[in-house]
């Protein structure tokens, strides 16, 4: 029994996060591309009336990590929906939010 506790303790990972990273980056568009050795996830913030958007964050993953992320996200969506109800979907991502066009 003590060996199992020691083994479990040895498998723990201490993860730290800086204040800047903890604040997060808002994204309302994700672009996913891949090669034979990696997946690239680009997170973008599209603003109403602005025809240009910048990638705010880029994450590179191995195919194995991408698959684990997909499964973890699916599991979390299932748990979320069991508490809050089904998340509605839209047919396509709106590229124009309506309202006035941005002017300087």
N, CA, C and O atoms as a MOPAC input file, in Angstrom:
PM7 MOZYME 1SCF
protein

 N      0.83100 1    -1.18600 1     0.00000 1
 C      0.00000 1     0.00000 1     0.00000 1
 C      0.87400 1     1.24800 1     0.00000 1
 O      0.59700 1     2.20000 1    -0.72900 1
 N      1.92700 1     1.24900 1     0.81200 1
 C      2.82900 1     2.39700 1     0.85900 1
 C      3.53800 1     2.57600 1    -0.48100 1
 O      3.77800 1     3.70300 1    -0.91200 1
 N      3.87500 1     1.46100 1    -1.14300 1
 C      4.53000 1     1.54500 1    -2.44800 1
 C      3.62800 1     2.22600 1    -3.46900 1
 O      4.10800 1     3.01000 1    -4.28800 1
 N      2.32000 1     1.93700 1    -3.43300 1
 C      1.37900 1     2.55900 1    -4.35700 1
 C      1.29200 1     4.05900 1    -4.12200 1
 O      1.23100 1     4.83600 1    -5.07400 1
 N      1.28500 1     4.47300 1    -2.84400 1
 C      1.23800 1     5.90100 1    -2.52000 1
 C      2.50800 1     6.59900 1    -2.99200 1
 O      2.44900 1     7.70500 1    -3.52700 1
 N      3.65100 1     5.95700 1    -2.79500 1
 C      4.91700 1     6.53100 1    -3.24400 1
 C      4.95200 1     6.64300 1    -4.76700 1
 O      5.42100 1     7.63800 1    -5.31900 1
 N      4.44500 1     5.59800 1    -5.44000 1
 C      4.42300 1     5.61500 1    -6.89800 1
 C      3.48900 1     6.71600 1    -7.39400 1
 O      3.83200 1     7.44300 1    -8.32700 1
 N      2.32000 1     6.84600 1    -6.78300 1
 C      1.37000 1     7.88900 1    -7.18100 1
 C      1.97100 1     9.26400 1    -6.93400 1
 O      1.80900 1    10.16800 1    -7.75400 1
 N      2.65600 1     9.42800 1    -5.82300 1
 C      3.29000 1    10.70100 1    -5.49600 1
 C      4.38700 1    11.02200 1    -6.51300 1
 O      4.56700 1    12.18300 1    -6.88000 1
 N      5.10900 1    10.02200 1    -6.96300 1
 C      6.16900 1    10.20900 1    -7.95000 1
 C      5.63200 1    10.55700 1    -9.32800 1
 O      6.36300 1    11.11900 1   -10.14400 1
 N      4.36300 1    10.23500 1    -9.61200 1
 C      3.74600 1    10.53100 1   -10.89500 1
 C      3.08400 1    11.90100 1   -10.93600 1
 O      2.54300 1    12.28600 1   -11.97300 1
 N      3.11300 1    12.64400 1    -9.83800 1
 C      2.49400 1    13.96100 1    -9.79500 1
 C      3.37000 1    14.97700 1   -10.51200 1
 O      4.59700 1    14.87800 1   -10.51800 1
 N      2.70900 1    15.94900 1   -11.11000 1
 C      3.40800 1    17.00700 1   -11.83000 1
 C      3.00500 1    18.33400 1   -11.23800 1
 O      1.81600 1    18.64200 1   -11.15300 1
 N      3.96700 1    19.11700 1   -10.83000 1
 C      3.71700 1    20.44300 1   -10.27500 1
 C      3.70200 1    21.44100 1   -11.42700 1
 O      4.74000 1    21.69000 1   -12.04000 1
 N      2.54500 1    22.01400 1   -11.73000 1
 C      2.40300 1    22.93600 1   -12.85200 1
 C      2.25200 1    24.35100 1   -12.32000 1
 O      1.42700 1    24.60500 1   -11.44200 1
 N      3.04100 1    25.26400 1   -12.84800 1
 C      2.96500 1    26.66700 1   -12.47000 1
 C      2.43800 1    27.47500 1   -13.64800 1
 O      2.61200 1    27.09300 1   -14.80500 1
 N      1.78900 1    28.60300 1   -13.34000 1
 C      1.27900 1    29.48100 1   -14.38400 1
 C      1.54300 1    30.92300 1   -13.98100 1
 O      1.27300 1    31.31700 1   -12.84600 1
 N      2.06800 1    31.70000 1   -14.90500 1
 C      2.34100 1    33.10900 1   -14.61600 1
 C      1.03400 1    33.89300 1   -14.64800 1
 O      0.04500 1    33.42000 1   -15.20900 1
 N      1.01600 1    35.07500 1   -14.05900 1
 C     -0.19500 1    35.90800 1   -14.06100 1
 C     -0.60300 1    36.26200 1   -15.48500 1
 O     -1.78900 1    36.27100 1   -15.81700 1
 N      0.37500 1    36.55000 1   -16.31400 1
 C      0.08400 1    36.92900 1   -17.70300 1
 C     -0.62300 1    35.80000 1   -18.45000 1
 O     -1.60400 1    36.03700 1   -19.15500 1
 N     -0.12900 1    34.58700 1   -18.29400 1
 C     -0.73800 1    33.44000 1   -18.96000 1
 C     -2.08800 1    33.11100 1   -18.31400 1
 O     -3.02300 1    32.71700 1   -19.01200 1
 N     -2.20000 1    33.26700 1   -17.00300 1
 C     -3.44100 1    32.96800 1   -16.29500 1
 C     -4.58600 1    33.87100 1   -16.74800 1
 O     -5.74900 1    33.47200 1   -16.67800 1
 N     -4.27400 1    35.07500 1   -17.20800 1
 C     -5.31400 1    35.99000 1   -17.70800 1
 C     -5.98300 1    35.43800 1   -18.95600 1
 O     -7.14400 1    35.74600 1   -19.22600 1
 N     -5.26800 1    34.63400 1   -19.71300 1
 C     -5.83600 1    33.99900 1   -20.89600 1
 C     -5.89800 1    34.92900 1   -22.09600 1
 O     -5.68000 1    36.13600 1   -21.98500 1
 N     -6.19600 1    34.34600 1   -23.23300 1
 C     -6.37000 1    35.05600 1   -24.49900 1
 C     -7.75300 1    34.68500 1   -25.01600 1
 O     -8.06500 1    33.50300 1   -25.15800 1
 N     -8.58400 1    35.68500 1   -25.29900 1
 C     -9.91100 1    35.40700 1   -25.84700 1
 C     -9.79000 1    35.09500 1   -27.32900 1
 O     -9.07400 1    35.77900 1   -28.06000 1
 N    -10.48900 1    34.06800 1   -27.76300 1
 C    -10.49400 1    33.67300 1   -29.16800 1
 C    -11.90700 1    33.27800 1   -29.56200 1
 O    -12.59700 1    32.57800 1   -28.82100 1
 N    -12.33400 1    33.73500 1   -30.74600 1
 C    -13.64100 1    33.31100 1   -31.24900 1
 C    -13.51000 1    32.61800 1   -32.60600 1
 O    -14.49500 1    32.43900 1   -33.32300 1
 N    -12.27800 1    32.23000 1   -32.94500 1
 C    -12.02100 1    31.48000 1   -34.16900 1
 C    -10.75500 1    30.64600 1   -33.97700 1
 O     -9.73700 1    31.15500 1   -33.50900 1
 N    -10.82100 1    29.38700 1   -34.33400 1
 C     -9.64000 1    28.52300 1   -34.29200 1
 C     -9.41800 1    27.96200 1   -35.69200 1
 O    -10.35100 1    27.50900 1   -36.35500 1
 N     -8.17200 1    28.00300 1   -36.12000 1
 C     -7.79300 1    27.44800 1   -37.41600 1
 C     -6.83900 1    26.29400 1   -37.12400 1
 O     -5.81900 1    26.47600 1   -36.46000 1
 N     -7.17500 1    25.11500 1   -37.62100 1
 C     -6.37500 1    23.92600 1   -37.33500 1
 C     -5.78800 1    23.39300 1   -38.63200 1
 O     -6.51300 1    23.12100 1   -39.58900 1
 N     -4.47600 1    23.24800 1   -38.65300 1
 C     -3.78400 1    22.66300 1   -39.79500 1
 C     -2.87600 1    21.55700 1   -39.26900 1
 O     -2.63500 1    21.45800 1   -38.06600 1
 N     -2.37600 1    20.73100 1   -40.17900 1
 C     -1.50100 1    19.65300 1   -39.72600 1
 C     -0.53500 1    19.23400 1   -40.83800 1
 O     -0.77300 1    19.44600 1   -42.02700 1
 N      0.54100 1    18.64100 1   -40.39600 1
 C      1.49800 1    17.98000 1   -41.28400 1
 C      1.53400 1    16.52100 1   -40.85500 1
 O      0.70700 1    16.08700 1   -40.05200 1
 N      2.47400 1    15.77400 1   -41.37900 1
 C      2.56400 1    14.36900 1   -40.96400 1
 C      3.11300 1    14.21000 1   -39.55200 1
 O      3.03800 1    13.11800 1   -38.98900 1
 N      3.66200 1    15.27000 1   -38.96500 1
 C      4.28200 1    15.13700 1   -37.65300 1
 C      3.72100 1    16.06700 1   -36.58300 1
 O      4.08600 1    15.93500 1   -35.41500 1
 N      2.83400 1    17.01600 1   -36.95200 1
 C      2.32900 1    17.93900 1   -35.94800 1
 C      0.98400 1    18.53400 1   -36.35200 1
 O      0.63200 1    18.59600 1   -37.53000 1
 N      0.25200 1    18.96800 1   -35.33700 1
 C     -0.96700 1    19.73900 1   -35.51500 1
 C     -0.67400 1    21.16100 1   -35.05700 1
 O      0.00900 1    21.36900 1   -34.05400 1
 N     -1.18900 1    22.13200 1   -35.79100 1
 C     -1.01200 1    23.54000 1   -35.45100 1
 C     -2.39100 1    24.12400 1   -35.19100 1
 O     -3.25800 1    24.09500 1   -36.06300 1
 N     -2.59300 1    24.65900 1   -33.97900 1
 C     -3.84300 1    25.30100 1   -33.61300 1
 C     -3.57800 1    26.79300 1   -33.48100 1
 O     -2.84700 1    27.22400 1   -32.58900 1
 N     -4.17300 1    27.58300 1   -34.37200 1
 C     -4.06600 1    29.03800 1   -34.32600 1
 C     -5.36800 1    29.58600 1   -33.76200 1
 O     -6.44700 1    29.28500 1   -34.27300 1
 N     -5.26700 1    30.38300 1   -32.71900 1
 C     -6.42600 1    30.99500 1   -32.09000 1
 C     -6.46400 1    32.47200 1   -32.45500 1
 O     -5.49500 1    33.20400 1   -32.25100 1
 N     -7.61000 1    32.89800 1   -33.00300 1
 C     -7.76900 1    34.22700 1   -33.57500 1
 C     -8.92600 1    34.93000 1   -32.87200 1
 O     -9.88700 1    34.29300 1   -32.44200 1
 N     -8.81700 1    36.26400 1   -32.76300 1
 C     -9.93500 1    37.06700 1   -32.27600 1
 C    -10.42000 1    37.92300 1   -33.43100 1
 O     -9.71100 1    38.82000 1   -33.88700 1
 N    -11.63400 1    37.64500 1   -33.90600 1
 C    -12.24200 1    38.40200 1   -34.99800 1
 C    -13.11800 1    39.46700 1   -34.36300 1
 O    -13.94100 1    39.16600 1   -33.49800 1
 N    -12.94400 1    40.71500 1   -34.79200 1
 C    -13.71500 1    41.82700 1   -34.23900 1
 C    -14.74900 1    42.30900 1   -35.24300 1
 O    -14.49900 1    42.28600 1   -36.44800 1
 N    -15.90500 1    42.74300 1   -34.76200 1
 C    -16.96800 1    43.21900 1   -35.65000 1
 C    -16.49900 1    44.37600 1   -36.53500 1
 O    -15.87000 1    45.32000 1   -36.05800 1
 N    -16.81200 1    44.28800 1   -37.81800 1
 C    -16.52000 1    45.36700 1   -38.74700 1
 C    -15.06000 1    45.53500 1   -39.10400 1
 O    -14.71500 1    46.46400 1   -39.83500 1
 N    -14.20100 1    44.67500 1   -38.61700 1
 C    -12.76900 1    44.77300 1   -38.90000 1
 C    -12.41000 1    43.62400 1   -39.83900 1
 O    -12.51900 1    42.45800 1   -39.45900 1
 N    -11.97700 1    43.94800 1   -41.07500 1
 C    -11.73100 1    42.89400 1   -42.06200 1
 C    -10.42300 1    42.12900 1   -41.86900 1
 O    -10.11700 1    41.23100 1   -42.65400 1
 N     -9.65200 1    42.46700 1   -40.84700 1
 C     -8.36200 1    41.83400 1   -40.62000 1
 C     -8.31100 1    41.33000 1   -39.17900 1
 O     -8.82300 1    41.98200 1   -38.27000 1
 N     -7.70100 1    40.18000 1   -38.97900 1
 C     -7.56300 1    39.63000 1   -37.63200 1
 C     -6.18300 1    39.01400 1   -37.48100 1
 O     -5.60100 1    38.52600 1   -38.45000 1
 N     -5.66400 1    39.03900 1   -36.25700 1
 C     -4.34100 1    38.47500 1   -35.98000 1
 C     -4.47800 1    37.18500 1   -35.18400 1
 O     -5.39900 1    37.00800 1   -34.38700 1
 N     -3.53900 1    36.30200 1   -35.42800 1
 C     -3.42800 1    35.10800 1   -34.58700 1
 C     -2.96100 1    35.58500 1   -33.21400 1
 O     -1.93200 1    36.25100 1   -33.10000 1
 N     -3.71500 1    35.24300 1   -32.17800 1
 C     -3.39900 1    35.66900 1   -30.81000 1
 C     -2.53000 1    34.65100 1   -30.08800 1
 O     -1.75600 1    34.99400 1   -29.19500 1
 N     -2.67200 1    33.37900 1   -30.49600 1
 C     -1.90000 1    32.31500 1   -29.85600 1
 C     -1.79600 1    31.13700 1   -30.81100 1
 O     -2.73700 1    30.83400 1   -31.54400 1
 N     -0.65100 1    30.47900 1   -30.79700 1
 C     -0.43200 1    29.29100 1   -31.62600 1
 C      0.06300 1    28.17300 1   -30.73700 1
 O      0.99200 1    28.35200 1   -29.94900 1
 N     -0.57000 1    27.00600 1   -30.87300 1
 C     -0.18400 1    25.82000 1   -30.10500 1
 C      0.20900 1    24.72800 1   -31.09000 1
 O     -0.53000 1    24.43900 1   -32.03100 1
 N      1.37000 1    24.12600 1   -30.87300 1
 C      1.85100 1    23.01800 1   -31.70300 1
 C      1.74100 1    21.73400 1   -30.89400 1
 O      2.16200 1    21.67700 1   -29.73900 1
 N      1.16800 1    20.70100 1   -31.51600 1
 C      0.95000 1    19.43000 1   -30.83600 1
 C      1.40200 1    18.26600 1   -31.70400 1
 O      1.33000 1    18.32900 1   -32.93100 1
 N      1.86500 1    17.20800 1   -31.06000 1
 C      2.08500 1    15.96900 1   -31.79100 1
 C      0.71300 1    15.38900 1   -32.12700 1
 O     -0.26600 1    15.74000 1   -31.46900 1
 N      0.60800 1    14.51700 1   -33.12400 1
 C     -0.68000 1    13.88800 1   -33.41700 1
 C     -1.26900 1    13.16200 1   -32.19300 1
 O     -2.48200 1    13.17800 1   -31.98300 1
 N     -0.41800 1    12.53900 1   -31.40400 1
 C     -0.89600 1    11.82700 1   -30.21700 1
 C     -1.50300 1    12.79700 1   -29.20200 1
 O     -2.55300 1    12.52100 1   -28.62200 1
 N     -0.83200 1    13.93800 1   -28.99000 1
 C     -1.37000 1    14.93200 1   -28.05500 1
 C     -2.64100 1    15.57000 1   -28.60700 1
 O     -3.55800 1    15.87300 1   -27.84400 1
 N     -2.70800 1    15.77600 1   -29.90800 1
 C     -3.91600 1    16.33200 1   -30.52800 1
 C     -5.10500 1    15.40500 1   -30.28700 1
 O     -6.20700 1    15.86600 1   -29.98700 1
 N     -4.88000 1    14.11300 1   -30.41700 1
 C     -5.96400 1    13.14900 1   -30.20300 1
 C     -6.39500 1    13.13400 1   -28.74200 1
 O     -7.58700 1    13.04800 1   -28.44800 1
 N     -5.43100 1    13.21700 1   -27.82300 1
 C     -5.77100 1    13.28200 1   -26.39600 1
 C     -6.54400 1    14.55900 1   -26.07700 1
 O     -7.48300 1    14.53900 1   -25.28100 1
 N     -6.14500 1    15.67400 1   -26.70500 1
 C     -6.86200 1    16.93600 1   -26.51300 1
 C     -8.29800 1    16.81200 1   -27.01500 1
 O     -9.23100 1    17.26000 1   -26.34900 1
 N     -8.47600 1    16.20200 1   -28.19300 1
 C     -9.81200 1    16.01300 1   -28.75400 1
 C    -10.69400 1    15.20900 1   -27.78900 1
 O    -11.84800 1    15.56300 1   -27.55200 1
 N    -10.14300 1    14.13800 1   -27.24400 1
 C    -10.92100 1    13.30100 1   -26.31200 1
 C    -11.23300 1    14.04600 1   -25.02400 1
 O    -12.34500 1    13.94600 1   -24.50700 1
 N    -10.26700 1    14.79100 1   -24.50000 1
 C    -10.47800 1    15.54800 1   -23.26200 1
 C    -11.51500 1    16.65200 1   -23.47900 1
 O    -12.35200 1    16.89200 1   -22.60800 1
 N    -11.46800 1    17.31800 1   -24.62200 1
 C    -12.44000 1    18.36700 1   -24.92600 1
 C    -13.83900 1    17.77300 1   -25.07300 1
 O    -14.80700 1    18.33000 1   -24.55500 1
 N    -13.95000 1    16.64800 1   -25.77400 1
 C    -15.24300 1    15.97900 1   -25.93300 1
 C    -15.80600 1    15.57000 1   -24.56800 1
 O    -17.00100 1    15.73300 1   -24.32000 1
 N    -14.96500 1    15.04700 1   -23.69100 1
 C    -15.39400 1    14.64500 1   -22.35300 1
 C    -15.88800 1    15.85300 1   -21.56800 1
 O    -16.91800 1    15.77700 1   -20.89700 1
 N    -15.16800 1    16.95800 1   -21.64400 1
 C    -15.56200 1    18.16200 1   -20.91200 1
 C    -16.84100 1    18.78000 1   -21.47500 1
 O    -17.64900 1    19.31100 1   -20.71200 1
 N    -17.04000 1    18.72400 1   -22.78900 1
 C    -18.27800 1    19.22400 1   -23.38000 1
 C    -19.45500 1    18.38500 1   -22.91600 1
 O    -20.51300 1    18.92700 1   -22.59600 1
 N    -19.28600 1    17.06400 1   -22.87400 1
 C    -20.33700 1    16.17400 1   -22.38200 1
 C    -20.69300 1    16.51700 1   -20.94300 1
 O    -21.87400 1    16.59600 1   -20.60700 1
 N    -19.70300 1    16.72100 1   -20.09400 1
 C    -19.94600 1    17.07300 1   -18.69000 1
 C    -20.63100 1    18.43500 1   -18.58300 1
 O    -21.55400 1    18.59600 1   -17.78500 1
 N    -20.19800 1    19.40700 1   -19.36700 1
 C    -20.79500 1    20.73500 1   -19.37100 1
 C    -22.26900 1    20.65600 1   -19.75200 1
 O    -23.12700 1    21.23300 1   -19.08500 1
 N    -22.55200 1    19.92400 1   -20.85200 1
 C    -23.92800 1    19.82200 1   -21.33700 1
 C    -24.83400 1    19.06900 1   -20.36900 1
 O    -26.03700 1    19.33000 1   -20.32300 1
 N    -24.28300 1    18.15100 1   -19.60400 1
 C    -25.10600 1    17.42300 1   -18.63500 1
 C    -25.57700 1    18.34600 1   -17.51100 1
 O    -26.60300 1    18.08600 1   -16.88200 1
 N    -24.84200 1    19.40500 1   -17.26200 1
 C    -25.20400 1    20.36800 1   -16.21900 1
 C    -25.98100 1    21.55500 1   -16.80500 1
 O    -26.97600 1    21.98900 1   -16.22400 1
 N    -25.53300 1    22.07900 1   -17.94800 1
 C    -26.05400 1    23.33800 1   -18.48400 1
 C    -26.95300 1    23.18000 1   -19.70900 1
 O    -27.50600 1    24.17100 1   -20.18500 1
 N    -27.10900 1    22.00100 1   -20.21500 1
 C    -27.91700 1    21.78700 1   -21.41300 1
 C    -27.06900 1    21.80000 1   -22.67000 1
 O    -25.89300 1    22.16200 1   -22.64700 1
 N    -27.69400 1    21.39800 1   -23.76600 1
 C    -26.99700 1    21.27800 1   -25.04400 1
 C    -26.48300 1    22.62800 1   -25.52300 1
 O    -27.18800 1    23.63400 1   -25.45300 1
 N    -25.26800 1    22.63700 1   -26.00300 1
 C    -24.67400 1    23.83500 1   -26.58700 1
 C    -25.19500 1    23.93600 1   -28.01200 1
 O    -25.03900 1    23.00600 1   -28.80400 1
 N    -25.81400 1    25.06600 1   -28.33600 1
 C    -26.33200 1    25.27100 1   -29.68300 1
 C    -25.19700 1    25.46100 1   -30.67600 1
 O    -24.13300 1    25.97600 1   -30.33100 1
 N    -25.43100 1    25.04500 1   -31.89600 1
 C    -24.43300 1    25.19200 1   -32.95400 1
 C    -24.98000 1    26.08000 1   -34.05000 1
 O    -26.19000 1    26.15000 1   -34.26500 1
 N    -24.07200 1    26.76400 1   -34.74700 1
 C    -24.45100 1    27.53100 1   -35.92100 1
 C    -23.84200 1    26.85600 1   -37.13800 1
 O    -22.80600 1    26.19900 1   -37.03100 1
 N    -24.47500 1    27.01400 1   -38.29100 1
 C    -24.04600 1    26.31400 1   -39.50300 1
 C    -22.66100 1    26.75800 1   -39.96100 1
 O    -21.86900 1    25.93700 1   -40.42300 1
 N    -22.36700 1    28.03700 1   -39.83700 1
 C    -21.05700 1    28.52900 1   -40.27200 1
 C    -20.60800 1    29.65300 1   -39.35700 1
 O    -21.41800 1    30.25800 1   -38.65400 1
 N    -19.33000 1    29.92400 1   -39.37200 1
 C    -18.77400 1    30.98700 1   -38.54500 1
 C    -19.08900 1    32.32200 1   -39.20500 1
 O    -18.71400 1    32.53700 1   -40.35800 1
 N    -19.78500 1    33.24100 1   -38.48700 1
 C    -20.08000 1    34.53600 1   -39.08800 1
 C    -18.80100 1    35.37700 1   -39.19800 1
 O    -18.08900 1    35.56100 1   -38.21100 1
 N    -18.52200 1    35.87500 1   -40.37700 1
 C    -17.34300 1    36.71200 1   -40.57700 1
 C    -17.70200 1    38.19300 1   -40.48800 1
 O    -16.81500 1    39.04400 1   -40.42600 1
 N    -19.00600 1    38.50700 1   -40.48200 1
 C    -19.45100 1    39.88400 1   -40.33100 1
 C    -20.47100 1    39.90900 1   -39.20300 1
 O    -21.49200 1    39.22500 1   -39.27300 1
 N    -20.20600 1    40.68400 1   -38.17500 1
 C    -21.04500 1    40.67900 1   -36.99500 1
 C    -22.21300 1    41.65800 1   -37.09200 1
 O    -23.06500 1    41.69000 1   -36.20300 1
 N    -22.26400 1    42.45100 1   -38.15300 1
 C    -23.29100 1    43.47700 1   -38.25200 1
 C    -22.84400 1    44.72500 1   -37.53000 1
 O    -21.74000 1    44.77200 1   -36.98700 1
 N    -23.68400 1    45.72900 1   -37.52000 1
 C    -23.33600 1    46.97900 1   -36.85200 1
 C    -22.46400 1    47.83000 1   -37.75800 1
 O    -22.16900 1    47.45000 1   -38.89100 1
 N    -22.05400 1    48.98500 1   -37.24800 1
 C    -21.28100 1    49.92100 1   -38.06100 1
 C    -19.88600 1    49.39700 1   -38.37200 1
 O    -19.30100 1    48.64300 1   -37.59300 1
 N    -19.36500 1    49.80600 1   -39.51700 1
 C    -18.00100 1    49.46700 1   -39.89800 1
 C    -17.03900 1    50.31900 1   -39.10000 1
 O    -17.28500 1    51.50500 1   -38.88300 1
 N    -15.95300 1    49.72500 1   -38.66700 1
 C    -14.97300 1    50.46500 1   -37.87600 1
 C    -14.36000 1    51.59600 1   -38.67400 1
 O    -14.05300 1    51.44000 1   -39.85600 1
 N    -14.18300 1    52.73200 1   -38.02600 1
 C    -13.55900 1    53.88700 1   -38.66500 1
 C    -12.54500 1    54.48600 1   -37.70500 1
 O    -12.69100 1    54.39800 1   -36.48600 1
 N    -11.52100 1    55.09400 1   -38.27200 1
 C    -10.51200 1    55.72900 1   -37.43200 1
 C    -10.77200 1    57.20100 1   -37.33200 1
 O    -10.02500 1    57.91500 1   -36.66200 1

